[in-house]
Amino acid sequence: MHAKRWADLSSRQQRLVVAGAVAESVLKAVALADLARRPASQVRGPKPLWALALTLLNSLGAAPIIYWLYGRKTT
């Protein structure tokens, strides 16, 4: 079995891939902006590790969602 190329996808599938990439990019950007503004005392774990995970993990949105649910301390 071979991997599909972009040209092999239907136009609907191509739009879904682009929409997913945009959604993931927005989630990551918002999470990274929040992380940059938030004091280290309000973050569970080291901020550089969160930044690394948010930046490098291609997670279908899981890394930013985990940051929002677990990584931030509530006051």
Backbone as a printed PyTorch tensor [residue, N CA C, xyz], in Angstrom:
tensor([[[  0.8430,  -1.1650,   0.0000],
         [  0.0000,   0.0000,   0.0000],
         [  0.8980,   1.2410,   0.0000]],

        [[  0.5930,   2.1920,  -0.8310],
         [  1.3830,   3.4130,  -0.8900],
         [  0.5950,   4.5800,  -0.2910]],

        [[  1.3190,   5.5520,   0.1820],
         [  0.6910,   6.7310,   0.7590],
         [  0.0690,   7.5620,  -0.3570]],

        [[ -1.0540,   8.1730,  -0.0570],
         [ -1.7050,   9.0280,  -1.0470],
         [ -0.9390,  10.3310,  -1.1950]],

        [[ -0.8780,  10.7880,  -2.4150],
         [ -0.3020,  12.0950,  -2.6750],
         [ -1.4180,  13.1200,  -2.6350]],

        [[ -1.0460,  14.3940,  -2.5330],
         [ -2.0220,  15.4750,  -2.4710],
         [ -2.9780,  15.3920,  -3.6700]],

        [[ -2.4490,  15.1440,  -4.8360],
         [ -3.2630,  15.0900,  -6.0480],
         [ -4.2380,  13.9130,  -6.0300]],

        [[ -3.9490,  12.8840,  -5.2340],
         [ -4.8290,  11.7230,  -5.1550],
         [ -6.0600,  11.9830,  -4.2850]],

        [[ -6.0120,  13.0190,  -3.4650],
         [ -7.1230,  13.3300,  -2.5690],
         [ -8.2140,  14.0690,  -3.3230]],

        [[ -9.4470,  13.8490,  -2.9020],
         [-10.5560,  14.5980,  -3.4870],
         [-10.4680,  16.0450,  -2.9950]],

        [[-11.1810,  16.9370,  -3.6490],
         [-11.1390,  18.3400,  -3.2220],
         [-11.6930,  18.4840,  -1.8090]],

        [[-12.6770,  17.6730,  -1.4340],
         [-13.2170,  17.7050,  -0.0640],
         [-12.1510,  17.2790,   0.9410]],

        [[-11.4180,  16.2220,   0.6330],
         [-10.3540,  15.7560,   1.5180],
         [ -9.2520,  16.8070,   1.6330]],

        [[ -8.9180,  17.4440,   0.5460],
         [ -7.9030,  18.4990,   0.5830],
         [ -8.3520,  19.6490,   1.4720]],

        [[ -9.6220,  20.0520,   1.3610],
         [-10.1420,  21.1370,   2.2150],
         [-10.1120,  20.7360,   3.6840]],

        [[-10.4320,  19.4720,   3.9820],
         [-10.3990,  19.0100,   5.3740],
         [ -8.9760,  19.0270,   5.9340]],

        [[ -8.0080,  18.6340,   5.1280],
         [ -6.6090,  18.6620,   5.5690],
         [ -6.1770,  20.0970,   5.8450]],

        [[ -6.5140,  21.0040,   4.9620],
         [ -6.1410,  22.4190,   5.1450],
         [ -6.8410,  22.9840,   6.3790]],

        [[ -8.1370,  22.6930,   6.5440],
         [ -8.8670,  23.1800,   7.7140],
         [ -8.2590,  22.6420,   9.0090]],

        [[ -7.8820,  21.3710,   9.0110],
         [ -7.2440,  20.7880,  10.1940],
         [ -5.9100,  21.4460,  10.5020]],

        [[ -5.1270,  21.7240,   9.4670],
         [ -3.8320,  22.3810,   9.6660],
         [ -4.0120,  23.7910,  10.2050]],

        [[ -5.0010,  24.5050,   9.6910],
         [ -5.2730,  25.8600,  10.1800],
         [ -5.7220,  25.8090,  11.6390]],

        [[ -6.6280,  24.8880,  11.9620],
         [ -7.1140,  24.7690,  13.3430],
         [ -5.9650,  24.4400,  14.2930]],

        [[ -5.1100,  23.5150,  13.9090],
         [ -3.9650,  23.1600,  14.7610],
         [ -3.0390,  24.3600,  14.9450]],

        [[ -2.7920,  25.0980,  13.8760],
         [ -1.9110,  26.2690,  13.9510],
         [ -2.4810,  27.3280,  14.8830]],

        [[ -3.7800,  27.5590,  14.7980],
         [ -4.4170,  28.5480,  15.6710],
         [ -4.3450,  28.0970,  17.1220]],

        [[ -4.6580,  26.8350,  17.3830],
         [ -4.5800,  26.3240,  18.7640],
         [ -3.1730,  26.4780,  19.3270]],

        [[ -2.1600,  26.1370,  18.5310],
         [ -0.7790,  26.2450,  18.9950],
         [ -0.3920,  27.6980,  19.2330]],

        [[ -0.7660,  28.5790,  18.3280],
         [ -0.4080,  29.9950,  18.4680],
         [ -1.0360,  30.6030,  19.7170]],

        [[ -2.2960,  30.2940,  19.9600],
         [ -2.9810,  30.8360,  21.1390],
         [ -2.3600,  30.2790,  22.4210]],

        [[ -2.0690,  28.9830,  22.4360],
         [ -1.4620,  28.3680,  23.6240],
         [ -0.0600,  28.9370,  23.8710]],

        [[  0.7290,  29.1160,  22.8020],
         [  2.0790,  29.6750,  22.9750],
         [  2.0270,  31.1260,  23.4380]],

        [[  1.0790,  31.8960,  22.9260],
         [  0.9340,  33.2900,  23.3670],
         [  0.5650,  33.3530,  24.8410]],

        [[ -0.3560,  32.4870,  25.2650],
         [ -0.7370,  32.4370,  26.6720],
         [  0.4470,  32.0260,  27.5380]],

        [[  1.1820,  31.0300,  27.0860],
         [  2.3490,  30.5570,  27.8340],
         [  3.3920,  31.6660,  27.9760]],

        [[  3.5970,  32.4390,  26.9320],
         [  4.5880,  33.5100,  26.9760],
         [  4.1890,  34.6060,  27.9690]],

        [[  2.9030,  34.9040,  28.0620],
         [  2.4350,  35.9690,  28.9600],
         [  2.2440,  35.5030,  30.3940]],

        [[  2.0370,  34.2200,  30.5960],
         [  1.7250,  33.6830,  31.9280],
         [  2.9930,  33.5450,  32.7650]],

        [[  2.9660,  34.0170,  34.0100],
         [  4.1280,  33.8300,  34.8920],
         [  4.3960,  32.3390,  35.1400]],

        [[  5.6540,  32.0010,  35.3250],
         [  6.0400,  30.6010,  35.5390],
         [  5.3340,  29.9990,  36.7450]],

        [[  5.0000,  30.8130,  37.7300],
         [  4.3220,  30.3030,  38.9220],
         [  2.9010,  29.8400,  38.6160]],

        [[  2.3690,  30.2260,  37.4880],
         [  1.0080,  29.8300,  37.1120],
         [  0.9890,  28.7290,  36.0530]],

        [[  2.1360,  28.0720,  35.8590],
         [  2.2350,  26.9890,  34.8830],
         [  2.7050,  25.7320,  35.6090]],

        [[  2.0340,  24.6210,  35.3350],
         [  2.4690,  23.3430,  35.9070],
         [  3.6230,  22.8170,  35.0660]],

        [[  4.7690,  22.7090,  35.6720],
         [  5.9480,  22.2340,  34.9530],
         [  6.7270,  23.3940,  34.3530]],

        [[  7.8710,  23.0920,  33.7830],
         [  8.7330,  24.1320,  33.2180],
         [  8.1640,  24.7070,  31.9140]],

        [[  8.1460,  26.0250,  31.8300],
         [  7.6360,  26.6830,  30.6340],
         [  8.3920,  26.2720,  29.3630]],

        [[  9.7310,  26.1410,  29.4090],
         [ 10.4240,  25.7310,  28.1730],
         [  9.9780,  24.3570,  27.6630]],

        [[  9.6740,  23.4530,  28.5770],
         [  9.2110,  22.1260,  28.1700],
         [  7.8390,  22.2140,  27.5090]],

        [[  6.9440,  23.0260,  28.0730],
         [  5.6390,  23.2320,  27.4550],
         [  5.7990,  23.8620,  26.0720]],

        [[  6.6740,  24.8490,  25.9660],
         [  6.8920,  25.5080,  24.6720],
         [  7.4190,  24.5090,  23.6460]],

        [[  8.3290,  23.6710,  24.0620],
         [  8.8840,  22.6570,  23.1700],
         [  7.7930,  21.6730,  22.7180]],

        [[  6.9990,  21.2110,  23.6570],
         [  5.9270,  20.2700,  23.3210],
         [  4.9000,  20.9120,  22.3930]],

        [[  4.5190,  22.1470,  22.6960],
         [  3.5260,  22.8230,  21.8630],
         [  4.0570,  23.0880,  20.4640]],

        [[  5.3460,  23.3440,  20.3520],
         [  5.9330,  23.6790,  19.0600],
         [  6.2130,  22.4480,  18.2150]],

        [[  6.7560,  21.4040,  18.8180],
         [  7.2460,  20.2700,  18.0360],
         [  6.2540,  19.1420,  17.8180]],

        [[  5.3050,  18.9830,  18.7200],
         [  4.3870,  17.8600,  18.5840],
         [  3.3050,  18.1580,  17.5540]],

        [[  3.2140,  17.3060,  16.5620],
         [  2.1250,  17.3750,  15.6000],
         [  1.0320,  16.4930,  16.1740]],

        [[  0.0780,  17.1030,  16.8350],
         [ -0.7800,  16.3590,  17.7400],
         [ -2.2620,  16.4090,  17.4270]],

        [[ -2.6320,  16.9400,  16.2680],
         [ -4.0510,  17.1240,  15.9500],
         [ -4.7500,  17.9190,  17.0550]],

        [[ -4.0370,  18.8740,  17.6100],
         [ -4.6180,  19.7430,  18.6250],
         [ -4.5090,  19.2370,  20.0430]],

        [[ -3.9890,  18.0270,  20.2520],
         [ -3.9470,  17.4480,  21.5980],
         [ -3.0090,  18.2160,  22.5310]],

        [[ -1.8290,  18.5900,  22.0650],
         [ -0.8780,  19.2850,  22.9420],
         [ -1.4370,  20.6180,  23.4430]],

        [[ -2.0050,  21.4700,  22.5710],
         [ -2.5840,  22.7100,  23.0930],
         [ -3.7530,  22.4640,  24.0380]],

        [[ -4.5710,  21.4730,  23.7400],
         [ -5.7070,  21.1820,  24.6130],
         [ -5.2200,  20.6850,  25.9650]],

        [[ -4.1950,  19.8420,  25.9910],
         [ -3.6260,  19.3680,  27.2580],
         [ -3.0560,  20.5440,  28.0440]],

        [[ -2.3930,  21.4860,  27.3440],
         [ -1.8760,  22.6740,  28.0230],
         [ -3.0170,  23.4530,  28.6680]],

        [[ -4.1030,  23.6880,  27.9190],
         [ -5.2230,  24.4710,  28.4460],
         [ -5.8960,  23.7690,  29.6190]],

        [[ -5.9920,  22.4470,  29.5820],
         [ -6.6950,  21.7270,  30.6440],
         [ -5.8070,  21.4010,  31.8370]],

        [[ -4.5300,  21.1020,  31.5890],
         [ -3.6570,  20.6340,  32.6710],
         [ -2.5040,  21.5930,  32.9780]],

        [[ -1.9210,  22.1940,  31.9600],
         [ -0.6940,  22.9520,  32.1500],
         [ -0.8420,  24.2630,  32.8730]],

        [[ -2.0290,  24.8530,  32.7970],
         [ -2.2400,  26.1380,  33.4570],
         [ -2.8250,  25.9160,  34.8440]],

        [[ -2.2990,  26.6260,  35.8040],
         [ -2.8510,  26.5620,  37.1580],
         [ -4.0060,  27.5320,  37.2490]],

        [[ -5.0730,  27.1020,  37.8860],
         [ -6.2070,  27.9940,  38.0940],
         [ -6.0170,  28.7330,  39.4080]],

        [[ -6.4640,  29.9440,  39.4210],
         [ -6.2940,  30.7570,  40.6410],
         [ -7.4620,  30.6540,  41.5480]]])
